[in-house]
């Protein structure tokens, strides 16, 4: 949704915090927060653009009419929705006819939403379908926030947690990711607490440092690690050739975790690549200085990768090796795999 400043320039509500919107509203309409605050609440919290009965606009029908004509269409439209075992994937077609995918994950009484930050990705990780696309473009803050808005107000899901784990590398689109976080956490709008926002990264240390300097409580970090050493990680993830694992760990050790927070570490287990006993030991030694919860994910096949998922026996054996090393490990199944919504599978809708 957008507010028109003049015939050619638009201000996008979905990429504005309350204070930013109030300032723009004052300049465009000459009205203060007595008007802009209820409108912001009406759109962001309730999800409506019709102003019928909204005080104080009911006393100014001409202004209400102007606002309704100025409220434009969102940055995309929902074109597909599929589900599997409670997991829902929805596809948004953007204004330039590109598609992005978002995934709703059920929790107790609430939902998590996995949002995309780019159309495609340039990180080139071998196990990821999105990486096969290359980077088509960054998403705007409006297009990122739209995914949460659509899940809540178009599809009716009670989204509390937002995870930047969809298509793209969030820290490769840092400015828009940070602005989206500011909008999502604005208490007068979508009001998602920072402790319920997680940013996943392959380990872009400059972006991690910038997140660490944000005002207010830190967001959670999830690290896509997937290897016990630099040799294997460089073969799986090209980023490791410029940012090796020791540099990544040093950066993480400087991140301002709260007392109850941990780093979430993703380890995609791939048959014959990173699944041996010595790999578990090396991984445990690497993680030892940090507070971590490790998500052990069986590889979800991507066409043309040449990689294979582990057997059930290998997966359980690797899990047990890590537990014996006193690593907190969470099993991650293949929920959503049948609709290409599992880890590393997004991007099947691009054209």
LINTADA-V143165 format. One record per residue. D_CENTER is the distance of its C-alpha to the mean C-alpha in Angstrom with 2 decimals. Layout:
d_center=D_CENTER
d_center=D_CENTER
This chain:
d_center=20.39
d_center=22.46
d_center=25.62
d_center=28.25
d_center=29.87
d_center=32.61
d_center=33.39
d_center=30.96
d_center=28.29
d_center=25.42
d_center=23.26
d_center=19.96
d_center=19.59
d_center=15.88
d_center=15.33
d_center=18.00
d_center=18.33
d_center=21.46
d_center=23.68
d_center=22.72
d_center=23.36
d_center=26.58
d_center=27.86
d_center=27.30
d_center=28.82
d_center=31.82
d_center=32.45
d_center=32.16
d_center=33.99
d_center=35.91
d_center=34.64
d_center=33.24
d_center=30.74
d_center=33.09
d_center=31.78
d_center=28.30
d_center=27.02
d_center=27.94
d_center=26.59
d_center=23.15
d_center=23.23
d_center=24.52
d_center=21.75
d_center=18.65
d_center=19.79
d_center=22.01
d_center=20.60
d_center=24.02
d_center=25.53
d_center=29.14
d_center=31.02
d_center=33.94
d_center=35.12
d_center=32.64
d_center=34.68
d_center=35.73
d_center=35.30
d_center=37.77
d_center=40.51
d_center=39.52
d_center=39.22
d_center=39.46
d_center=36.45
d_center=34.53
d_center=35.51
d_center=34.46
d_center=31.03
d_center=30.56
d_center=31.60
d_center=29.29
d_center=26.25
d_center=24.98
d_center=22.79
d_center=18.96
d_center=17.27
d_center=17.16
d_center=18.68
d_center=17.83
d_center=19.88
d_center=19.21
d_center=18.28
d_center=19.08
d_center=19.09
d_center=20.14
d_center=21.16
d_center=19.13
d_center=15.86
d_center=15.25
d_center=13.67
d_center=14.08
d_center=14.57
d_center=14.66
d_center=17.40
d_center=17.09
d_center=20.25
d_center=21.04
d_center=20.98
d_center=17.94
d_center=15.66
d_center=11.93
d_center=10.81
d_center=8.66
d_center=9.73
d_center=11.32
d_center=12.55
d_center=15.78
d_center=16.73
d_center=20.05
d_center=20.57
d_center=16.94
d_center=13.71
d_center=10.18
d_center=7.63
d_center=5.14
d_center=3.81
d_center=5.33
d_center=6.37
d_center=9.82
d_center=12.53
d_center=13.43
d_center=13.28
d_center=16.25
d_center=15.82
d_center=18.06
d_center=17.42
d_center=20.21
d_center=18.58
d_center=15.62
d_center=16.36
d_center=13.82
d_center=15.76
d_center=18.88
d_center=17.99
d_center=18.05
d_center=16.29
d_center=17.38
d_center=15.78
d_center=13.04
d_center=11.42
d_center=12.93
d_center=11.59
d_center=13.31
d_center=11.62
d_center=8.07
d_center=9.84
d_center=11.89
d_center=9.52
d_center=9.80
d_center=13.40
d_center=14.21
d_center=13.15
d_center=15.23
d_center=18.02
d_center=18.54
d_center=17.90
d_center=18.85
d_center=16.35
d_center=16.45
d_center=12.79
d_center=12.84
d_center=9.86
d_center=6.22
d_center=4.08
d_center=1.50
d_center=4.42
d_center=5.54
d_center=8.16
d_center=8.78
d_center=8.91
d_center=7.11
d_center=10.49
d_center=12.44
d_center=11.44
d_center=12.02
d_center=13.93
d_center=11.69
d_center=8.62
d_center=11.29
d_center=12.84
d_center=9.92
d_center=9.73
d_center=13.50
d_center=13.62
d_center=11.42
d_center=13.61
d_center=16.84
d_center=19.20
d_center=21.09
d_center=18.24
d_center=15.22
d_center=16.01
d_center=13.10
d_center=14.42
d_center=12.86
d_center=13.80
d_center=11.40
d_center=8.24
d_center=7.14
d_center=6.12
d_center=7.15
d_center=9.89
d_center=13.10
d_center=14.94
d_center=15.29
d_center=17.63
d_center=18.17
d_center=14.60
d_center=14.80
d_center=18.09
d_center=16.86
d_center=14.24
d_center=17.25
d_center=19.32
d_center=17.35
d_center=19.65
d_center=19.22
d_center=17.73
d_center=15.32
d_center=11.70
d_center=11.31
d_center=10.96
d_center=10.52
d_center=12.79
d_center=13.29
d_center=17.08
d_center=18.89
d_center=22.32
d_center=25.10
d_center=26.50
d_center=26.19
d_center=28.25
d_center=26.12
d_center=22.79
d_center=24.14
d_center=25.15
d_center=21.79
d_center=19.56
d_center=21.30
d_center=19.44
d_center=21.60
d_center=24.68
d_center=23.86
d_center=22.00
d_center=23.81
d_center=22.94
d_center=25.36
d_center=23.88
d_center=20.36
d_center=21.90
d_center=23.91
d_center=20.93
d_center=19.15
d_center=22.48
d_center=22.46
d_center=19.15
d_center=20.07
d_center=19.06
d_center=20.50
d_center=23.32
d_center=21.49
d_center=18.27
d_center=17.74
d_center=15.68
d_center=13.93
d_center=15.25
d_center=14.64
d_center=17.93
d_center=18.34
d_center=22.05
d_center=23.98
d_center=27.63
d_center=30.03
d_center=27.51
d_center=26.10
d_center=27.67
d_center=30.99
d_center=32.39
d_center=32.59
d_center=28.92
d_center=28.13
d_center=30.51
d_center=29.12
d_center=25.55
d_center=26.88
d_center=28.78
d_center=25.85
d_center=23.73
d_center=26.78
d_center=26.52
d_center=23.02
d_center=21.78
d_center=19.51
d_center=18.48
d_center=18.38
d_center=16.69
d_center=19.24
d_center=18.02
d_center=20.71
d_center=20.12
d_center=19.23
d_center=21.59
d_center=20.59
d_center=23.56
d_center=25.55
d_center=24.00
d_center=27.22
d_center=25.45
d_center=26.25
d_center=24.76
d_center=26.76
d_center=29.39
d_center=29.01
d_center=31.69
d_center=30.01
d_center=26.72
d_center=28.69
d_center=30.84
d_center=28.05
d_center=26.50
d_center=29.95
d_center=30.51
d_center=27.47
d_center=28.59
d_center=32.01
d_center=30.55
d_center=29.19
d_center=25.49
d_center=23.34
d_center=22.03
d_center=20.04
d_center=20.79
d_center=18.04
d_center=19.64
d_center=19.10
d_center=17.97
d_center=16.83
d_center=18.54
d_center=21.09
d_center=18.73
d_center=16.84
d_center=13.67
d_center=13.93
d_center=12.49
d_center=13.29
d_center=14.58
d_center=12.38
d_center=14.38
d_center=17.55
d_center=17.89
d_center=18.15
d_center=21.68
